[in-house]
Structures are given as C-alpha cells and as structure tokens.
Amino acid sequence: MNAVSNQVKIELLPLGRSFEVGRGAPLQDFLFAHGVEFPCGGRGRCKGCKVRVVAGELPVSAEDRQRLSDSELAEGWRLACRGRATGNLRIDLAQWEATILTDESVFAFTPQEGLGIAVDLGTTTLVAQLLDLQTGQVLAVRTALNAQARFGADIMSRIDFAVMRDGKSRLEKTIRDQLGLLASELLTAAGADAVKLRAIVIVGNTVMHHLFCGLSVEPLSRVPFESPSPGPQVLEGGDLGWKFAPQTPVHFLPCMGSFVGSDLLAGVLATKLHESESLVALVDLGTNGEIVLGNRRKILCTSTAAGPAFEGARISAGMRAATGAISEVSIRDGELQCHVIGGGAPRGICGSGLVDAAACVLELGWIKSNGRLAGHEVLHLCSPVQLIQTDIRELQLAKGAIAAGLRILLQQWGASSGDLTRIYLAGAFGNYINIESARRIGLLEAPAEKIQPAGNTALLGAKLALFDLLQDGVEYGDVRSKVRHVNLNEDSHFHEVFVECMTFPANGQ
C-alpha cells in the first residue's frame, strides 16, 4: 500500500500558479499572499475571503452555511478562512493582483553620499523605494500587501487582535520581518551593497507606528484614543532582526496626533501645505479618514471613523481595487454602464466604483437624498454585482464622517469651504476617485477645480524626510510645532453636522 503524501497540490485560477503545501494547512496561511483578503481577520464573520473550488473537495463549514446561499455553496463557493487543504485543490480566486500606488515625483534635494530607503507602511499595502542619495534616482521599488491583514483588514481589527487576543508580538514580528525582506530585496534588485545604506525612513498611521515600533496599542483601544508615545522612533536594523543592515538607523516619523499618523505628516511635507500663504486641506479617504487644514501660520488636524466602505469592505459585493472589480460606473441612455478592472465579468465593486454608482443612481432617482432605495429592492449594476440598502448606508456613514470632519475643522478655523484654495487627496483611493461623483454624493464640498489628487504623498514625504534627516534637518519638527489636534467627539457640533452630512445633496449642490 502506498503511503499517503504529506503534501497536497494547490492550483490557483486564473493566475495559472500551482504549488504544494502541507496536508491540512489552513487556506488562509497561503492564499493571502496571492491577493485573497480576510477583512474580519479570518473569523468567519464576513465573506470577503470567498473563493470557488473548481476541483477537489473542501467541506462546507458552519460559517459557510451561515454566510453563503445554497446556490453559492452548490457552485463551490467557500470561505477561505474556514478551509484546510486536506487534498488537492483547484481554486478560482475572487480577487488578485491589486495595483499599489508608488511615486515617481521629481523633487529638490541636497546630494548625499550612499543609499537610503523610504517606506510607506499602510494598513493594506506597503511601498518601499531604494534611492541613490547622490542623484535622487530611485534604484528599485518593491510593493506588497501588508501581511498583518490576515489578522484583520482594518486598524480596529488589528487593535482588537493585539489587545483582546494577545497578538501584539505576532503583529509586530510579522511587519518587521516583511519590511526587512522588502529592504533586502531592494538592495538585491539594485545590485547594491548594504554597507552603503545610511538610513531608512518609514511613515504610516498611528496603529502601524505602534505595531512596528513595539509600542502598546492598548491606549488606542479606548477613550480618549490618545497615543502616549506619538514622537519619532529610531531603531537599528539589528533591533529588528535585519542581519543585512544591523547598524542602519530606522526612523519612524512621528504622528501628528491621536489617529493622525506620520503618513499625513509626510503628506504635509509633500504638498508643502505648511509653506502655503492661503488655506489648504489634505484629506486621506481611508478607513480612518485623516484630515489636515492649514497654512504656514498654523495647522489643524483630525481623524474620523469613516469605516472601510471606500476600500470595498462591509459592502455586500465589495472588494479592493483589483482585477474583476467594478471601478467606474456611468449612465448611458438611462442605463448603468460599468468598467471592470482587467476586463471580463465583474466579481465585485471597489470604492471608486461604489462612489460612481451612488452618484449615478442619485441622478436616475433610484435612491432618495436620505439614502433610501426608491422603488427598488436592490440596485442591479452588472450581473452578478448589485448593491443593497445596507451598502448605501455604509457609504453614507463613510462620506458623512469625512465631510463632517472637514466642516468642523473649517468652523474651528473660522473659515468656510469657499476660503479653501486647494483640497489635496492623498493615497490610492484619492488618486482614482471620480471628483464629480465625489461632489455629487456630498463627500467633497468644493468646486472641482479646487480638488487635486496628489498621488502617494506619504511616500514622497518620506523621501523628503530622508534627505532632511541626513542633513541634520528637522523640517517635520517645524511642521509639528504648528499643529493642533482636534478631537471631533469633544466638539459639541460634530454629531449634528455628521447627521446632516450623511444625506445626499438633492441636486448635486
């Protein structure tokens, strides 16, 4: 009798990739690296990790029966977080190959000797660039999904895993090992000597700051959600287990306040908001919506719990901006027209598509200004993708939080939206969103000509800070000295403004 092999073969469609894993290995352990998301941290509470078994057996779990319909189960759909590879499997992935925003901006700098690395450490994605400090040339780029995401898609899920499930050390080691690997790959790709590496600068939100630097996130889990250690952190590669650069200083830039992280500080440097004579805003449209308002004299900042709708999470057919996602929706002859990333049949809808879809159905009169569906039980976009009432509510919560946050900052400044000369949109979502759609749903309350997608300002700002640090400069320190953090929950008008901002403009005004 032949012995049963301890290895099983996994084939991923349509990627055309195949590999072997240990028999009984959790699907979550290896599918994340191929683009499958686990929004609830692999707890079977959502269906964001849905995959389809084309060949082989994957037993139906209790969570599968709870989250998936009978027809979906019959077609082979399963929750990847509940499955184990007990035999050979051929799996059709519902999401893969996301585009991650990098930065190729030309900027002024003072030449230095050696090499440097700039890193944008996001909740979902990572971008790292190796620079020749003499020429400013980018020698190599590496991008990846943040490996912590297998424990939870958003920052509150990570905090919960760290505090309630005693997972802090695991999250810390995961991201340190991953960034160390990316840095090593950059040097290898460029054929560069690690001895020439003079410094690494990292920027990220407050939770990423704490989880990378070994700081407690427990204070971020409760009111007043304040960080006791928001300042700059300097470690050495050896402290992080990076044998290729044991003495290289690793600078994690300081947060601006509470949940406004160094990614927004870097954004201020990149947009030169702190040098502006006129009033300017910088907005990061993420789960933890971060907003900065100011000029060269003073700066206000705040964060608002927008929720993950802009990233496709908590939306019934939501997914991130990857192949198969509806990314754009328009109206043609009274019907909805959908653009799908990569072509082919849609598998879901991402944040930019959701904003477009809401703007279009408002124009068609299919939803009311209060968000209620008008004469429709569901909103059919492009089969099989549709939106339901709770999807519209999630979008209202997200857009209402951002719009209300900016309004409150303007009120505290003593200004109105008309006083703004520019609104910069940071990050990938801000780069791809349709400005007119964002204005139509009331997310951005300013003329289109004042709204400017600014690319990956976090990465550009990290590069600027890298040169500044090596010149013993403290430009980011000058920025922080002008900042006042505004806690929206302490503003007596916030909840009233938030409720008002949840509604959709009746006529796109």
C-alpha positions as CSV (number, residue, x, y, z in Angstrom):
1,M,0.0,0.0,0.0
2,N,1.3,3.5,-0.9
3,A,1.7,5.9,2.0
4,V,-0.4,9.0,1.9
5,S,1.7,12.0,0.9
6,N,2.1,14.8,3.5
7,Q,1.9,17.3,0.7
8,V,-1.1,18.4,-1.5
9,K,-1.1,20.4,-4.7
10,I,-2.9,23.7,-4.9
11,E,-3.7,25.3,-8.3
12,L,-4.9,28.9,-8.5
13,L,-7.1,30.1,-11.4
14,P,-6.9,32.3,-13.4
15,L,-3.4,33.1,-12.2
16,G,-2.0,29.8,-13.5
17,R,0.0,29.3,-10.3
18,S,0.5,25.9,-8.6
19,F,2.4,24.8,-5.6
20,E,2.4,22.3,-2.8
21,V,1.6,22.8,0.9
22,G,1.4,20.5,3.9
23,R,-1.7,18.4,4.1
24,G,-4.2,20.1,6.5
25,A,-2.6,23.6,6.1
26,P,-5.2,26.4,6.6
27,L,-6.0,28.1,3.3
28,Q,-5.6,31.5,5.0
29,D,-1.9,30.8,5.5
30,F,-1.1,30.8,1.8
31,L,-3.9,32.4,-0.1
32,F,-3.3,35.9,1.5
33,A,0.0,36.1,-0.4
34,H,-2.0,35.7,-3.6
35,G,-4.4,38.5,-3.0
36,V,-7.3,36.9,-1.1
37,E,-8.4,39.3,1.7
38,F,-9.5,38.4,5.2
39,P,-11.4,41.5,6.3
40,C,-12.6,40.1,9.6
41,G,-9.3,38.6,10.5
42,G,-10.3,35.1,9.4
43,R,-13.0,34.7,12.0
44,G,-15.8,33.7,9.6
45,R,-17.8,36.9,10.3
46,C,-17.9,38.2,6.7
47,K,-17.5,36.7,3.2
48,G,-14.7,38.9,2.0
49,C,-12.4,35.8,1.6
50,K,-14.8,33.9,-0.6
51,V,-13.2,31.6,-3.2
52,R,-14.6,28.9,-5.5
53,V,-13.4,25.3,-5.5
54,V,-13.3,24.2,-9.1
55,A,-11.8,20.7,-8.5
56,G,-11.2,18.8,-5.3
57,E,-13.1,18.7,-2.0
58,L,-13.5,21.4,0.6
59,P,-16.1,20.5,3.2
60,V,-18.8,23.0,4.0
61,S,-18.3,24.7,7.4
62,A,-20.9,26.1,9.7
63,E,-19.8,29.6,8.8
64,D,-20.1,28.7,5.1
65,R,-23.7,27.8,5.6
66,Q,-24.3,31.0,7.6
67,R,-22.7,33.4,5.2
68,L,-23.3,31.8,1.8
69,S,-26.5,31.0,0.0
70,D,-27.4,27.4,-1.0
71,S,-26.8,28.3,-4.7
72,E,-23.3,29.6,-3.8
73,L,-22.4,26.5,-1.9
74,A,-23.6,24.3,-4.8
75,E,-21.4,26.3,-7.2
76,G,-18.4,25.5,-5.0
77,W,-18.0,28.8,-3.1
78,R,-16.4,28.6,0.3
79,L,-14.9,31.0,2.9
80,A,-11.2,30.6,2.6
81,C,-10.6,31.4,6.3
82,R,-12.6,28.3,7.3
83,G,-10.9,25.8,4.9
84,R,-7.9,23.5,5.1
85,A,-6.1,21.8,2.3
86,T,-6.8,18.2,3.1
87,G,-6.5,17.2,-0.6
88,N,-5.5,18.5,-4.0
89,L,-7.5,21.7,-4.9
90,R,-8.0,23.9,-7.9
91,I,-9.3,27.2,-6.7
92,D,-10.8,30.2,-8.6
93,L,-9.8,33.3,-6.7
94,A,-12.3,36.2,-6.4
95,Q,-9.7,38.9,-6.2
96,W,-6.0,39.2,-7.0
97,E,-3.2,41.4,-8.3
98,A,-4.0,44.8,-6.8
99,T,-2.3,47.9,-8.2
100,I,-0.4,49.7,-5.5
101,L,0.4,53.4,-5.9
102,T,4.1,54.3,-5.9
103,D,5.7,57.7,-6.5
104,E,7.9,59.0,-9.3
105,S,7.9,62.7,-8.4
106,V,10.9,64.9,-9.1
107,F,11.8,66.9,-6.0
108,A,14.5,69.2,-4.8
109,F,17.2,67.8,-2.6
110,T,20.8,68.3,-1.4
111,P,23.0,65.4,-2.6
112,Q,24.4,63.0,0.0
113,E,26.7,60.0,-0.1
114,G,25.3,56.5,-0.1
115,L,21.9,54.9,-0.3
116,G,18.6,55.4,1.5
117,I,15.2,53.6,1.7
118,A,11.8,55.3,2.0
119,V,8.8,53.2,3.1
120,D,5.0,53.9,3.1
121,L,3.7,51.4,5.6
122,G,-0.1,51.3,5.0
123,T,-2.7,49.2,6.8
124,T,-3.4,47.4,3.5
125,T,-0.3,47.9,1.3
126,L,3.4,48.6,1.6
127,V,5.6,50.5,-0.8
128,A,9.4,50.8,-0.4
129,Q,11.9,52.6,-2.7
130,L,15.7,52.5,-2.7
131,L,17.3,55.8,-3.5
132,D,20.8,56.9,-4.7
133,L,21.3,59.8,-2.3
134,Q,23.8,61.4,-4.7
135,T,21.4,61.6,-7.7
136,G,18.0,61.2,-6.1
137,Q,17.4,58.4,-8.5
138,V,15.0,55.5,-7.5
139,L,17.1,52.4,-8.0
140,A,14.5,49.8,-7.1
141,V,10.8,49.6,-5.9
142,R,9.0,46.9,-4.0
143,T,5.3,46.7,-3.2
144,A,3.3,44.2,-1.2
145,L,0.1,43.6,0.7
146,N,0.6,44.2,4.4
147,A,1.0,40.7,5.8
148,Q,-0.7,41.8,9.0
149,A,-4.0,41.9,7.1
150,R,-4.5,38.2,7.6
151,F,-5.3,39.1,11.2
152,G,-7.8,41.8,10.3
153,A,-8.3,44.2,7.3
154,D,-8.7,47.5,9.2
155,I,-6.8,49.2,12.0
156,M,-9.5,48.5,14.6
157,S,-9.3,44.7,13.8
158,R,-5.6,44.9,14.3
159,I,-6.0,46.7,17.7
160,D,-8.5,44.0,18.7
161,F,-6.2,41.2,17.7
162,A,-3.3,42.9,19.6
163,V,-5.2,43.7,22.8
164,M,-8.1,41.2,23.1
165,R,-6.4,38.2,21.5
166,D,-2.9,38.9,22.9
167,G,-1.5,39.1,19.3
168,K,0.7,42.2,19.6
169,S,4.0,40.4,19.4
170,R,2.8,38.4,16.4
171,L,1.7,41.6,14.6
172,E,5.0,43.3,15.4
173,K,7.1,40.4,14.2
174,T,5.0,40.0,11.0
175,I,5.5,43.5,9.8
176,R,9.2,43.8,10.9
177,D,10.1,40.6,9.1
178,Q,8.1,41.7,6.0
179,L,9.7,45.1,5.8
180,G,13.2,43.6,6.4
181,L,12.6,41.2,3.5
182,L,11.4,44.1,1.2
183,A,14.5,46.2,2.1
184,S,16.8,43.2,1.4
185,E,15.1,42.6,-1.9
186,L,15.6,46.3,-2.9
187,L,19.3,46.0,-2.4
188,T,19.5,42.7,-4.3
189,A,17.4,44.1,-7.2
190,A,19.7,47.1,-7.5
191,G,22.9,45.1,-7.0
192,A,23.7,47.4,-4.1
193,D,26.0,46.9,-1.1
194,A,24.1,47.1,2.2
195,V,27.2,48.8,3.7
196,K,26.2,52.0,1.7
197,L,22.8,52.0,3.3
198,R,22.7,55.1,5.5
199,A,19.1,55.4,6.7
200,I,15.6,54.0,6.4
201,V,12.6,56.3,6.9
202,I,9.1,54.8,7.5
203,V,5.8,56.6,7.6
204,G,2.4,55.2,8.5
205,N,-0.7,55.7,10.5
206,T,-0.7,55.7,14.3
207,V,-1.5,52.0,14.7
208,M,1.2,51.0,12.2
209,H,3.6,53.3,14.1
210,H,2.9,51.5,17.3
211,L,2.8,47.9,15.9
212,F,6.2,48.4,14.1
213,C,8.0,50.2,16.9
214,G,6.9,47.8,19.7
215,L,4.6,50.4,21.4
216,S,1.4,49.4,23.2
217,V,-1.8,49.9,21.2
218,E,-4.0,49.5,24.3
219,P,-4.4,53.3,24.8
220,L,-5.7,53.4,21.2
221,S,-8.5,50.9,22.0
222,R,-10.4,53.1,24.5
223,V,-11.5,56.7,25.0
224,P,-9.8,59.2,24.6
225,F,-7.9,57.2,21.9
226,E,-4.7,59.0,22.5
227,S,-1.1,57.8,21.9
228,P,1.2,58.3,24.9
229,S,4.2,57.9,22.6
230,P,3.5,59.7,19.3
231,G,7.0,61.1,18.8
232,P,9.7,59.9,16.4
233,Q,11.1,56.4,17.0
234,V,14.7,55.5,15.9
235,L,15.7,51.8,15.9
236,E,18.6,50.0,14.4
237,G,18.3,47.2,11.8
238,G,19.8,44.8,14.4
239,D,17.0,45.6,16.8
240,L,14.5,44.5,14.2
241,G,16.4,41.3,13.3
242,W,17.7,42.6,10.0
243,K,21.0,40.9,9.7
244,F,21.8,42.6,6.3
245,A,21.9,46.1,8.0
246,P,22.4,45.6,11.7
247,Q,23.6,49.2,12.4
248,T,21.5,51.1,9.9
249,P,19.2,53.6,11.7
250,V,15.5,53.1,11.0
251,H,13.5,56.2,11.6
252,F,9.7,56.0,12.0
253,L,8.5,59.6,11.7
254,P,6.2,61.0,14.5
255,C,2.4,61.1,14.4
256,M,0.6,64.4,14.2
257,G,-1.9,63.5,17.0
258,S,-4.1,60.6,18.1
259,F,-5.1,58.7,14.9
260,V,-3.4,61.2,12.6
261,G,-0.2,59.5,11.7
262,S,3.1,60.3,10.1
263,D,1.7,59.4,6.7
264,L,-0.2,62.7,6.9
265,L,2.8,64.5,8.3
266,A,4.7,63.2,5.2
267,G,1.7,64.4,3.1
268,V,2.1,67.9,4.5
269,L,5.8,67.9,3.5
270,A,5.0,66.6,0.0
271,T,2.2,69.2,-0.7
272,K,4.1,72.0,1.1
273,L,0.9,72.8,2.9
274,H,3.0,74.2,5.8
275,E,4.5,76.8,3.4
276,S,1.2,78.0,1.9
277,E,0.0,81.5,2.3
278,S,-3.6,80.5,1.6
279,L,-5.8,78.0,3.3
280,V,-5.2,74.4,2.1
281,A,-6.6,71.0,3.1
282,L,-5.1,67.5,2.8
283,V,-7.6,64.5,3.0
284,D,-6.8,60.8,3.2
285,L,-10.0,58.9,2.3
286,G,-9.3,55.7,4.2
287,T,-11.0,53.7,6.9
288,N,-9.6,56.1,9.4
289,G,-10.2,59.3,7.5
290,E,-7.5,61.8,8.3
291,I,-7.8,65.5,7.5
292,V,-5.3,68.3,7.7
293,L,-6.2,72.0,7.3
294,G,-3.8,74.9,7.4
295,N,-1.2,77.2,6.0
296,R,2.3,78.4,7.0
297,R,1.0,80.0,10.2
298,K,-1.0,77.1,11.8
299,I,-2.3,73.7,11.1
300,L,-5.4,71.8,12.4
301,C,-5.7,68.0,12.0
302,T,-8.3,65.4,12.9
303,S,-9.3,61.8,12.2
304,T,-12.8,60.4,11.8
305,A,-14.0,56.9,11.7
306,A,-15.1,56.7,8.1
307,G,-15.3,52.9,8.1
308,P,-13.9,50.7,5.3
309,A,-16.6,51.3,2.6
310,F,-14.1,53.3,0.4
311,E,-11.9,50.2,0.4
312,G,-14.8,47.9,-0.6
313,A,-15.2,46.3,2.9
314,R,-18.6,45.8,4.6
315,I,-20.1,46.2,1.1
316,S,-22.1,43.1,0.1
317,A,-20.2,42.7,-3.2
318,G,-17.2,44.8,-2.1
319,M,-13.6,44.1,-2.9
320,R,-10.5,46.2,-3.2
321,A,-9.4,47.7,-6.5
322,A,-8.1,44.6,-8.2
323,T,-8.8,42.6,-11.3
324,G,-12.5,41.9,-11.5
325,A,-13.6,44.9,-9.6
326,I,-16.1,47.4,-11.0
327,S,-14.1,50.6,-10.7
328,E,-16.2,53.1,-12.7
329,V,-19.9,53.5,-13.3
330,S,-21.6,55.9,-15.8
331,I,-25.0,56.5,-17.3
332,R,-25.7,55.8,-21.0
333,D,-29.2,56.1,-22.4
334,G,-30.7,55.8,-18.9
335,E,-28.8,52.7,-18.1
336,L,-25.8,52.0,-15.9
337,Q,-22.5,51.2,-17.7
338,C,-19.7,49.5,-15.7
339,H,-16.0,49.4,-16.2
340,V,-14.3,46.3,-14.8
341,I,-10.6,46.3,-13.9
342,G,-8.9,43.8,-16.2
343,G,-12.0,43.3,-18.4
344,G,-14.2,40.3,-18.2
345,A,-17.1,39.6,-15.9
346,P,-17.2,41.6,-12.7
347,R,-16.6,39.9,-9.4
348,G,-17.4,42.8,-7.1
349,I,-17.1,46.6,-6.7
350,C,-14.3,48.7,-5.2
351,G,-14.5,52.1,-3.5
352,S,-14.3,54.3,-6.6
353,G,-17.0,52.2,-8.3
354,L,-19.2,52.5,-5.3
355,V,-19.0,56.3,-5.3
356,D,-19.7,56.4,-9.0
357,A,-22.6,54.0,-8.6
358,A,-24.2,56.1,-5.9
359,A,-23.8,59.3,-7.9
360,C,-25.4,57.7,-10.9
361,V,-28.4,56.2,-9.1
362,L,-29.0,59.6,-7.5
363,E,-29.1,61.2,-10.9
364,L,-31.5,58.4,-12.1
365,G,-33.7,58.9,-9.0
366,W,-33.3,55.3,-7.8
367,I,-32.3,56.5,-4.3
368,K,-33.6,59.4,-2.3
369,S,-31.5,62.1,-0.6
370,N,-31.9,60.3,2.7
371,G,-30.3,57.2,1.2
372,R,-33.5,55.1,1.0
373,L,-33.9,53.0,-2.2
374,A,-36.7,54.4,-4.3
375,G,-38.8,51.7,-5.9
376,H,-36.0,49.1,-5.9
377,E,-35.2,46.3,-3.5
378,V,-31.7,46.1,-4.9
379,L,-29.7,48.2,-7.3
380,H,-28.5,46.0,-10.2
381,L,-25.2,47.2,-11.6
382,C,-23.7,44.5,-13.8
383,S,-24.6,40.9,-13.2
384,P,-23.9,39.4,-10.7
385,V,-22.9,42.5,-8.8
386,Q,-25.6,44.5,-7.1
387,L,-26.0,46.9,-4.2
388,I,-28.4,46.6,-1.3
389,Q,-29.8,49.1,1.2
390,T,-27.1,48.4,3.8
391,D,-24.4,49.2,1.2
392,I,-25.8,52.7,0.7
393,R,-25.9,53.1,4.5
394,E,-22.2,52.2,4.8
395,L,-21.3,54.7,2.1
396,Q,-23.4,57.4,3.8
397,L,-21.5,56.7,7.1
398,A,-18.2,56.9,5.4
399,K,-18.8,60.0,3.3
400,G,-20.7,61.7,6.1
401,A,-17.7,61.3,8.5
402,I,-15.2,62.8,6.1
403,A,-17.4,65.7,5.1
404,A,-18.3,66.5,8.7
405,G,-14.7,66.3,9.8
406,L,-13.7,68.9,7.2
407,R,-16.6,71.1,8.1
408,I,-15.7,71.1,11.8
409,L,-12.1,72.0,11.1
410,L,-13.2,74.9,8.9
411,Q,-15.6,76.0,11.7
412,Q,-12.8,75.9,14.3
413,W,-10.6,77.8,11.9
414,G,-13.3,80.4,11.4
415,A,-13.5,79.8,7.7
416,S,-15.8,78.2,5.2
417,S,-15.3,75.9,2.2
418,G,-15.1,78.9,0.0
419,D,-12.0,80.0,1.7
420,L,-10.1,76.9,0.7
421,T,-7.8,77.3,-2.3
422,R,-7.0,73.7,-2.7
423,I,-8.1,70.2,-1.4
424,Y,-5.4,67.6,-1.9
425,L,-6.5,64.0,-2.0
426,A,-3.9,61.6,-0.6
427,G,-3.4,57.9,-1.4
428,A,-4.6,55.4,-3.9
429,F,-8.3,56.0,-3.4
430,G,-7.9,59.7,-3.7
431,N,-6.0,59.2,-6.9
432,Y,-8.6,57.1,-8.6
433,I,-11.9,58.5,-7.4
434,N,-14.1,60.5,-9.8
435,I,-14.1,64.0,-8.5
436,E,-17.6,64.9,-9.9
437,S,-19.0,61.7,-8.4
438,A,-17.5,62.6,-5.0
439,R,-19.0,66.0,-5.2
440,R,-22.4,64.6,-6.3
441,I,-22.8,62.4,-3.2
442,G,-21.6,65.2,-0.9
443,L,-18.2,63.7,0.0
444,L,-16.2,66.7,-1.2
445,E,-17.9,70.1,-0.8
446,A,-15.8,72.3,-3.1
447,P,-15.6,73.2,-6.8
448,A,-13.9,70.6,-8.9
449,E,-11.1,72.9,-9.9
450,K,-10.0,73.2,-6.3
451,I,-9.8,69.4,-5.7
452,Q,-6.5,67.8,-6.7
453,P,-5.5,64.1,-6.5
454,A,-1.9,64.3,-5.1
455,G,-0.7,60.7,-5.6
456,N,1.3,58.9,-2.9
457,T,2.1,61.9,-0.7
458,A,3.2,59.6,2.1
459,L,6.0,58.0,0.1
460,L,7.1,61.4,-1.4
461,G,7.1,62.9,2.0
462,A,9.2,60.0,3.4
463,K,11.8,60.6,0.7
464,L,11.9,64.3,1.5
465,A,12.3,63.5,5.2
466,L,15.1,61.0,4.4
467,F,17.3,63.8,2.9
468,D,16.3,66.2,5.6
469,L,17.4,63.8,8.4
470,L,20.7,63.1,6.7
471,Q,21.4,66.9,6.7
472,D,20.5,67.0,10.4
473,G,17.4,68.9,9.5
474,V,14.1,68.9,11.4
475,E,11.6,70.2,8.9
476,Y,8.9,67.8,10.2
477,G,9.6,69.1,13.7
478,D,8.8,72.6,12.5
479,V,5.5,71.3,11.0
480,R,4.5,69.6,14.2
481,S,5.1,72.7,16.2
482,K,2.3,74.4,14.2
483,V,-0.2,71.6,14.7
484,R,-3.2,71.4,16.9
485,H,-5.1,68.1,17.0
486,V,-8.9,68.4,17.1
487,N,-10.9,65.6,18.8
488,L,-14.2,65.6,16.9
489,N,-16.0,63.8,19.8
490,E,-15.3,66.8,22.0
491,D,-16.8,69.3,19.5
492,S,-20.4,70.0,20.6
493,H,-21.5,70.4,16.9
494,F,-19.9,67.3,15.4
495,H,-22.8,64.8,15.8
496,E,-25.3,67.3,14.4
497,V,-23.0,68.1,11.5
498,F,-22.3,64.4,10.9
499,V,-26.1,63.6,10.6
500,E,-26.5,66.4,8.2
501,C,-23.6,65.3,6.1
502,M,-24.9,61.7,5.8
503,T,-27.7,62.9,3.5
504,F,-27.1,63.2,-0.3
505,P,-27.3,66.6,-2.0
506,A,-30.7,66.8,-3.6
507,N,-29.5,68.5,-6.8
508,G,-25.7,67.7,-6.7
509,Q,-25.0,71.1,-5.0
